[in-house]
Amino acid sequence: MKKKLFIGVGFLLVVIIAAVFFIYSSLDSIIEKAIEKYGSEITQAKVSLDGVKISPTSGQGALMGLQIGNPKGFSSDYAINIGTTKITIDIKSITKDPIIIKEIFIDKPSVIYELTSKGNNFSAIVKNVQEYGGAADKKTKPADSKKAGKEGPKLIIEKLRINNGEVKVEAAALKGKDITAKLPNIYLKDIGKSKGGASPGEVAEKIMAILTKKIGSAVSSLDLNQIIGNVGNLQKELGGAIQNNEETINEQVNDAGKKLKSLFK
């Protein structure tokens, strides 16, 4: 009887060790799939990664080629594009709830702020994130705990830094002219900590809210007079119906300026 018990215990230990080994050896692909899956669901825009590399011993690593696309109704190449994101995970928390991410550092993200007659792409993404969060709240009632598990693991992010970003404004009124602004640096800490962990949707909502605010600050800092001048110069280059006298050109510039200013309201 004792022999069978020892064999049973030994077999169980082997299974546990094998399971732990599988989790750590597959850590990169697990994280990549989770980010793409939950990111796309939450934002209603395609989220993709070129790859993930995390050390199973130190928890330090990087996300390569992270890109967030646009929701329906927007046509710019992407909303956010990041070459490399440095990340440090508390390895001991990987098999627990919440998962603790010690630090995320994003350097030189490229942001495209697309303006249309119906609004901008970041407002649309924030709306999608909020709607996802509302739907998740309805699903996470005590009587529905099985569905609640599908919302993903709880997370705590101790530090999040986004530095040296650039915002490119795209709008039909600019007719393809490049207009860029510096994105103010962002620093957040202890996301989800006060409540013992936040869902992926809650984390996304908090980050997108501050990011959208900083993008708005960057766009509002643009020199509209210079932008209006650029539009006017472009109209001159395109020529056609615009006559070559100073009075007519000024009228065209003023009209373009009024239209452009209305987009930034």
C-alpha positions as MATLAB code, in Angstrom:
seq = 'MKKKLFIGVGFLLVVIIAAVFFIYSSLDSIIEKAIEKYGSEITQAKVSLDGVKISPTSGQGALMGLQIGNPKGFSSDYAINIGTTKITIDIKSITKDPIIIKEIFIDKPSVIYELTSKGNNFSAIVKNVQEYGGAADKKTKPADSKKAGKEGPKLIIEKLRINNGEVKVEAAALKGKDITAKLPNIYLKDIGKSKGGASPGEVAEKIMAILTKKIGSAVSSLDLNQIIGNVGNLQKELGGAIQNNEETINEQVNDAGKKLKSLFK';
ca = [
       0.000    0.000    0.000;
       2.818    2.388    0.957;
       4.663    1.511   -2.247;
       1.626    2.412   -4.354;
       1.225    5.638   -2.406;
       4.860    6.602   -3.046;
       4.450    5.795   -6.739;
       1.296    7.902   -6.863;
       2.965   10.847   -5.130;
       6.022   10.514   -7.361;
       3.843   10.515  -10.486;
       1.995   13.609   -9.254;
       5.275   15.446   -8.670;
       6.458   14.562  -12.178;
       3.214   15.936  -13.633;
       3.550   19.164  -11.604;
       7.191   19.616  -12.639;
       6.286   18.970  -16.274;
       3.438   21.497  -16.098;
       5.685   24.163  -14.543;
       8.387   23.475  -17.133;
       5.824   23.808  -19.939;
       4.602   27.149  -18.597;
       8.091   28.603  -18.308;
       9.386   27.180  -21.589;
       6.296   28.506  -23.394;
       6.217   31.834  -21.556;
       7.028   33.922  -24.651;
       4.257   32.450  -26.800;
       1.742   32.550  -23.921;
       2.357   36.276  -23.380;
       2.293   37.031  -27.114;
      -1.019   35.235  -27.639;
      -2.548   36.859  -24.543;
      -1.584   40.381  -25.643;
      -2.883   39.876  -29.183;
      -6.085   38.196  -28.019;
      -7.122   40.519  -25.204;
      -5.698   43.630  -26.867;
      -7.738   43.077  -30.029;
     -10.905   42.229  -28.082;
     -10.633   45.226  -25.777;
      -9.800   47.896  -28.372;
     -11.783   46.414  -31.289;
      -8.660   47.079  -33.345;
      -6.032   44.597  -34.470;
      -3.194   44.245  -31.956;
      -0.120   42.421  -33.205;
       3.399   41.571  -32.070;
       6.514   40.536  -33.976;
       7.727   38.555  -30.982;
       8.234   38.272  -27.223;
      11.389   37.362  -25.337;
      11.203   36.954  -21.548;
      13.864   35.376  -19.348;
      12.249   32.568  -17.309;
      14.725   33.222  -14.477;
      14.923   37.034  -14.155;
      11.582   37.930  -15.718;
      13.263   40.634  -17.802;
      12.612   40.834  -21.502;
      11.041   42.702  -24.372;
       8.034   42.873  -26.636;
       9.080   43.458  -30.246;
       7.035   45.232  -32.876;
       3.904   45.959  -30.862;
       1.281   47.639  -33.017;
      -2.271   48.733  -32.285;
      -4.348   49.227  -35.410;
      -7.441   51.358  -35.865;
     -11.105   50.611  -35.211;
     -13.628   50.721  -38.044;
     -14.002   54.066  -39.766;
     -10.320   55.042  -39.718;
      -7.744   54.456  -42.426;
      -4.316   55.505  -41.095;
      -1.637   52.801  -41.009;
      -1.978   52.348  -37.244;
      -2.863   54.131  -34.008;
       0.291   53.175  -32.074;
       3.497   51.532  -33.240;
       6.298   50.581  -30.837;
       9.638   49.126  -31.891;
      10.687   47.560  -28.584;
       8.982   47.550  -25.196;
      11.115   46.589  -22.197;
       9.260   44.605  -19.566;
      10.047   43.011  -16.206;
       7.665   40.410  -14.763;
       7.633   38.923  -11.271;
       8.225   35.328  -12.377;
       6.866   33.945   -9.108;
       3.483   35.501   -9.898;
       3.095   33.905  -13.343;
       1.057   30.978  -12.032;
      -0.857   33.137   -9.550;
      -3.554   35.774   -9.585;
      -2.783   38.622   -9.868;
       0.219   38.562  -12.187;
       2.678   41.261  -11.139;
       4.467   43.271  -13.805;
       7.262   45.192  -12.137;
       7.967   47.603  -14.978;
       7.006   48.429  -18.548;
       9.193   50.911  -20.414;
       8.126   52.174  -23.836;
      10.612   54.400  -25.665;
       9.892   56.411  -28.832;
       6.381   55.199  -29.631;
       4.946   56.427  -32.921;
       1.352   57.623  -32.660;
      -0.994   58.558  -35.510;
      -3.861   60.786  -34.430;
      -6.420   60.589  -37.207;
      -9.121   63.251  -37.440;
     -12.287   62.751  -39.460;
     -15.672   64.469  -39.611;
     -16.916   61.820  -37.140;
     -14.161   62.280  -34.553;
     -10.692   60.853  -33.937;
      -9.333   57.313  -33.740;
      -8.244   57.512  -30.093;
     -11.663   58.607  -28.879;
     -13.081   55.637  -30.790;
     -10.594   53.246  -29.155;
     -11.340   54.643  -25.676;
     -15.067   54.191  -26.317;
     -14.480   50.563  -27.327;
     -12.387   49.961  -24.206;
     -15.081   51.463  -21.985;
     -17.797   49.393  -23.655;
     -15.704   46.271  -23.159;
     -15.296   47.147  -19.499;
     -19.038   47.647  -19.114;
     -19.764   44.303  -20.742;
     -17.176   42.630  -18.501;
     -18.822   44.082  -15.370;
     -22.122   42.503  -16.362;
     -20.423   39.145  -16.861;
     -18.571   39.110  -13.538;
     -21.532   38.592  -11.213;
     -20.905   35.991   -8.461;
     -23.340   33.552  -10.079;
     -21.406   33.762  -13.306;
     -17.856   33.031  -12.102;
     -17.048   30.708  -15.008;
     -17.601   33.488  -17.517;
     -15.648   35.880  -15.335;
     -12.569   33.692  -15.774;
     -12.684   34.333  -19.503;
     -11.956   38.009  -18.952;
      -8.303   37.169  -18.385;
      -5.971   37.186  -15.367;
      -5.841   40.082  -12.944;
      -2.799   42.318  -13.305;
      -0.755   44.721  -11.197;
       1.644   47.042  -13.007;
       4.037   48.640  -10.571;
       5.656   51.064  -13.030;
       4.751   52.195  -16.546;
       6.841   54.735  -18.449;
       6.268   56.058  -21.951;
       9.008   58.425  -23.146;
      10.089   60.322  -26.266;
       6.939   59.655  -28.251;
       5.841   61.442  -31.399;
       2.314   62.199  -32.550;
       1.530   62.535  -36.236;
      -1.743   64.231  -37.135;
      -3.625   62.972  -40.166;
      -6.709   64.742  -41.514;
      -8.293   65.208  -44.918;
      -7.872   68.991  -44.565;
      -4.097   68.553  -44.416;
      -4.080   66.776  -47.798;
      -1.246   64.421  -46.834;
       0.974   67.106  -45.300;
       3.037   65.801  -42.349;
       2.206   67.534  -39.061;
       3.905   66.158  -35.938;
       4.180   67.001  -32.257;
       6.125   65.667  -29.293;
       4.147   63.389  -26.973;
       4.577   64.399  -23.299;
       6.227   61.692  -21.213;
       3.916   59.444  -19.187;
       4.572   57.813  -15.811;
       2.050   55.646  -13.976;
       2.547   53.408  -10.962;
       0.713   50.706   -9.040;
      -2.005   50.139  -11.620;
      -4.518   47.728  -10.116;
      -2.664   47.479   -6.793;
      -5.321   49.079   -4.569;
      -7.915   46.469   -5.544;
      -5.655   43.426   -5.559;
      -5.346   43.343   -9.345;
      -7.159   44.814  -12.347;
      -8.595   43.069  -15.384;
      -6.938   43.603  -18.795;
      -9.889   45.829  -19.720;
      -9.455   48.006  -16.638;
      -5.721   48.313  -17.260;
      -6.308   49.259  -20.905;
      -8.925   51.843  -19.934;
      -6.597   53.577  -17.466;
      -3.645   53.626  -19.864;
      -5.696   54.748  -22.881;
      -7.339   57.529  -20.841;
      -4.020   59.118  -19.849;
      -2.494   58.475  -23.285;
      -5.429   60.165  -25.046;
      -5.158   63.126  -22.664;
      -1.441   63.520  -23.425;
      -2.065   63.186  -27.161;
      -4.694   65.919  -26.927;
      -2.165   68.111  -25.113;
       0.415   67.473  -27.851;
      -2.027   68.298  -30.642;
      -3.267   71.466  -28.935;
       0.334   72.689  -28.664;
       0.760   72.729  -32.426;
       1.282   76.083  -34.118;
      -1.975   76.391  -36.030;
      -0.739   79.458  -37.901;
       2.116   77.401  -39.300;
      -0.257   74.557  -40.144;
      -2.628   76.948  -41.876;
       0.317   78.366  -43.813;
       1.369   74.878  -44.866;
      -2.144   74.132  -46.097;
      -2.204   77.427  -47.966;
       1.173   76.719  -49.581;
       0.021   73.262  -50.564;
      -3.090   74.709  -52.172;
      -0.867   77.090  -54.132;
       1.294   74.196  -55.313;
      -1.757   72.258  -56.396;
      -2.788   75.425  -58.230;
      -5.645   74.928  -60.629;
      -8.436   77.312  -59.806;
      -6.471   79.409  -57.296;
      -5.394   82.685  -58.885;
      -1.960   84.073  -58.329;
      -2.889   87.290  -56.569;
      -2.234   87.908  -52.886;
      -5.842   88.696  -51.905;
      -7.256   85.432  -53.303;
      -4.517   83.336  -51.699;
      -5.168   84.930  -48.296;
      -8.876   84.161  -48.579;
      -8.094   80.521  -49.383;
      -5.690   80.295  -46.453;
      -8.234   81.806  -44.057;
     -10.939   79.386  -45.212;
      -8.589   76.436  -44.799;
      -7.609   77.697  -41.362;
     -11.204   77.921  -40.166;
     -11.934   74.378  -41.356;
      -8.773   73.028  -39.752;
      -9.412   74.759  -36.425;
     -12.871   73.207  -36.276;
     -11.279   69.757  -36.459;
      -9.235   70.407  -33.340;
     -12.201   71.442  -31.189;
];
